[in-house]
Amino acid sequence: MEKKKLITYWVATILLSFGMLGSGLSQIFHAKGMIDLITPLGYPLYFLYIIGVWKILGIIAILIPRFKLVKEWAYAGFFFVMTGALVSHLASGDDSLKGIIRPFMQTVFIILSWYFRPADRKIISVNQ
């Protein structure tokens, strides 16, 4: 069972990383598709720089060894950004596949990666 958990962790983490890297770079470089996706939501374009940079930093935090607390913050940040994106698209009436499925699937990958991460990547409470 332990091997299945590790495989699930790495598959989810790799999918999460590629998704965040792709969208983060698109946001930093203001790709037309990203501008077209965020403009109807009413967010300013400079918001793309902020989210894009934080996504890249979050990927680095999750992939490198140690820094367990930083990993927790990265997972939390990813979760808030993706669920925020999902709610923003739904609230604005955008029910397109691109606006709904991508943030939903990324949220699934975030949860799976966080839940199945190895013990050496978790903060262990001293009260347990």
Residue pairs with C-beta under 8 A, 6 or more apart in sequence:
5 116
6 116
6 118
8 112
8 116
9 112
9 113
9 116
9 117
9 118
12 109
12 112
12 113
12 116
13 62
13 63
13 109
13 113
13 117
15 109
16 62
16 78
16 106
16 109
16 110
16 113
17 59
17 62
17 63
19 102
19 105
19 106
19 109
20 55
20 56
20 58
20 59
20 78
20 106
21 55
21 56
21 59
23 34
23 52
23 55
23 102
24 51
24 52
24 53
24 54
24 55
24 56
24 59
25 31
25 52
25 56
26 33
26 34
26 52
27 34
27 48
27 49
27 51
27 52
27 55
28 48
28 49
28 52
28 53
28 56
30 45
30 48
34 48
35 45
35 48
37 98
37 99
38 45
38 47
38 48
39 45
40 92
40 94
41 88
41 89
41 92
41 94
42 92
43 88
51 81
54 77
54 81
55 78
55 81
57 74
58 74
58 77
58 78
59 74
61 67
61 70
61 71
61 73
61 74
62 71
62 74
62 75
62 113
65 120
65 121
68 121
68 122
68 123
69 123
71 117
71 121
72 123
75 110
75 113
75 114
78 106
78 110
79 107
79 110
79 111
79 114
82 103
82 104
82 106
82 107
82 110
83 103
83 107
85 102
85 103
86 100
86 103
86 104
86 107
89 95
89 96
89 99
89 100
89 103
90 100
94 100
